[in-house]
Amino acid sequence: MHPSIADQTTDQLGGPLSVLVRQKEDHIRLHDLMGRLRGTGGEEQARVLLEIYRLVFPHAFAEESVLWPVMRRVLPDGDALTLQVEQEHQEVNELVRTLEKLPAGAPGRADVLGRLTEVLDDDVRDEEDALLPRLQARISRRDLQVLGVLWELVRRIAPTRAHPVVARRPPGNVVAALPLSALDRARDVVDRALPGAPGKVTPVLHRAGSALERASHAVERLPVLRSGEDPSTRSIPGRPPFPWGTVVVGAAAAGLVAATIGSRRKEGP
């Protein structure tokens, strides 16, 4: 059995392209962000949390789409091992969705935030000390590098927000990638534009962000995006009707965001 990937060099992990190296680098970055998060509040806490979300959710999505299916094929207990991490990912999604509904200073917010950091720490330890060394022991250096390239490609097009209703396994999560990533990244553009936006533009951006959020919540309830999931990671039982009207409004908001940002760039500072 290989030691924890946290204790191995880049060469031992398969070289710079290896998926293990990419995982370790993301975990180091997450550790730094978690350190920045401690003791923050208000807008600064919101900014750090957004950075954490943009790191954690594409990272986990790429794991669930690329890595865990391989582990289920090559390890006799791969299903149980990956299910444990998928359950941790599910809890992170649900905690973030809860946190987004709690304003600063709200009762219980500190507890939710504390549990979120605890689960993220547990997830890193489970991956670095158990799952990834098991994978390293079963596949070649070349395979680790191929997985690294695939993992990076998926991460770059993955959603950047919490989606607790979407399946944690293919094919549901793979089908979710394109529509949810487009909506999430449009919301990211809105969030980046808000701090320096002129007063007359700020309400427009707030409305656009809200519309994009509602659209993403509607899209994630498409039945096809739930396919392949394990029942233990199901967040919301049943299949509510799909609200097409919300999606249309969200698409219009995405266009409005693009037009607003483009106009601001033309006008200059």
N, C-alpha and C positions, 0 to 999 in steps of 0.2 A: 504493500500500500504506500502510495506517495504521501509525503507530509502535506500540510496545509499549503495552498497556493500562496498564502501570505508570506510564507517563509522560503519561497523558492525564487531563484533569479529568473530573468527573462529567458536566458538560454535553457534553463531546466524546464521552463514552462512551454517550450516549443518555438521560441523566437518571437520577434515583434508582431508577426501576423497571427500568432496563435490566439484562439478564442480565450484561453486562460489568461494571457497577458492583458487582453482587452477588458476582461472581467475584473482583474486585479486593479487596473488603472481606474475604472469606474468606482470601485469600492474605496479606493484612496480618496478620490474626489468627493464621494459621499461623506466619508469620515470628516473631511475638511469642512464641508457645508454644515454638517451636524454640529461641529464645534462652533461655527459662526452663528448657528441658530440659537444656541443656549444664551439666555440673558437678553434676547431681543424682544421687541414688542412693536405694535403699530405697523407703520409702513415698512420699516426695516425687516420685521419678521415676515411680512407678506412677500417682500422681494426675495428673501432667502428661501422661503417655502416654494415659491415659484421656480427657483433654480433647482431645488430638490426634485420637484415634480418633473421638470424637463429632463432630468437625468434618470430618475427612477423608472418612470413609466415606459419610455422607449427601451430601456435596458431590460426590464422584465418582459415586455412584449417580445423582444428578440429571443430571450431565453425560451419562452413558452412556444414560440413558432419554430425555432431552429434547434436549440440544444436539448430540451426535454424529450422531444420525440426520438432523438438518437439514443438518449439514456434508456428510454423504455425498450429500445430494440437490443441494446448491447448488455444490459444488466438484468439478471433474473428478478431482482427486486426493484427495478427501475420505476415501475408504476407507483409503488408505495413511496419511494423516495421523492419523486417529482410531485406527487400529490401533496405531500407535506409542504413543499415550497409554494405550490399553487395556492394552497389554503392561506399561507402567509401573504402572498400577493393579493389575494382576494380581501383579506382583512385590511391591508394597506389601502386598497381602493375604497373600501367602505369607510375607513377612518378619515381619509382625505375628503370624501364627499360630505361626511358629517362636519368636519372642520370648516369647510367652505360655507356652511350654513350658520356658523357661530361667529358673531362679530367679536372684535377684541374686547376683552374684559367680561365676556359672557360666562355665566356659571357653567362649569364643566369643561370649558375650552382647554384649560391647562391639563386636565386629566386626559383628554383626547390627544393632545399634542404629546404628552408623555408616553402614552401607549403607542403612538405612531413611531416615535424614535426607538422605543423598545422593540417593536416588531421589525423595524428596518435593521437594527443591530442583530437580532436573531437570524434574520434572513441572510445577512452577509456571512455570519458564522456558519450557518448550515451549508451554504454554498462553498465557502472556502475550505472548510474542514472536513466535509463529508461528500457532497455531491460531486464537485469538480475533481477532487483527487480520485474518486472512483472512476470517473470518465477518463481521466488521464491514464489510469492503469489499463484501460481496455482498448484504446485506439492509438494509432500511430501519430508521430510528430506531424507528418504531412496532413493527416486527417484533421488534426487540431488547427492547422493553418487554414485549410479549406473551410472549416466551420467558422474560423475567425472572420474570414472575408464575407461569408454568407451572413453571419451575425451582424456585422457592421452595416451591410447593405440594408438589412431589415430594420435595424435600429434607426437608420437615417430617414425612413419613411413611416415610422411607427407613430401612433397617437402619443400625445404628450400630457394627457389629462387622465383623471380617474374615470374608469368605466366599469363599475362593479357588476353590471348586468351582463356584459359580454362574456362569452365562454373563455376559459383560461386555456383551452386546447383547440387545435385545428379540428375541423375547418372553420369553425365560427370565428376565432380570433384572426385568422388570415383574411377572411372576407371583410372583417371590420377595418382592416388597416387603411384602405384608401379613403373611404368617406369620413371616418373619425379623425384620421390624421389631418385631412384638409380642414375640417372644422376646428380642431384643436389648434392648429398652427395659425389659422386666421385669428383665433382668440388670443394667441400669443402676440400677434402683431398689434392687436388692440391694446393689450396690457403694456407693451413697450411704448406705444404712442401716447398713452394717457398722461404720464408725468409732465411732458413738455408741450402738451396740446394747448392751443389758444382756448379761451373761455367759451367761445361760441361753438367750438368743435367738440368739447368735452362731453356734453349731453348726447351728441350724435354717437360718439364712440361708446359711451355707456349703454345706449340702446342697442347698438350693434353687437356688443359683447354679450348682452343678455339674450338677444335673439339667437346668436351662435350657440350659447350654452343650452338653450331650450331645444335647438335643433339636434345637438349631439345627444342629448338625453332621449330624444325621440328616436333617432337612428339606432341607438344601441338596443332598442327594444324590438328591432326586426327579428322574427323567429330564426332566420338563418344564422344570425350572429350568436345564437345560443347553442348551435349544433356542435356536438363533440364534448360538451362540458361534463364534468363529473358532478353528480347531484350535491356533493358536499361543498361545492364552490358556487352554488346557485344563490344569488342574492335576493331576487324577487320572484316568488312563485307565480305561476300562471303566465298567460300571454296577453297582455293588454292590447287593445286595438292600436294600430300604428297611426300616429297623428301626422298625416301628410301635410296638413296646413302649416304645422310648425316647421317642418323641413323646408318648405318653400320660403317661409319668412327667413329662415337661417341662411338659405342660399342667397337671398336678396341682400341680407346683412353682410355676407362675405364680399359681395360685389361692391357694396357701399364702403366697406373698409378699404378695399383696394383702391377705389376712386379717391377717397379722402386722403389716404397716405400718399398716393401719386400726386394729388394736388398740392399737398404740403411740400413735397420734394421739389416741385416745379417753382413754388413761391420762394423757397430757400428760407434761411433763418430770419 
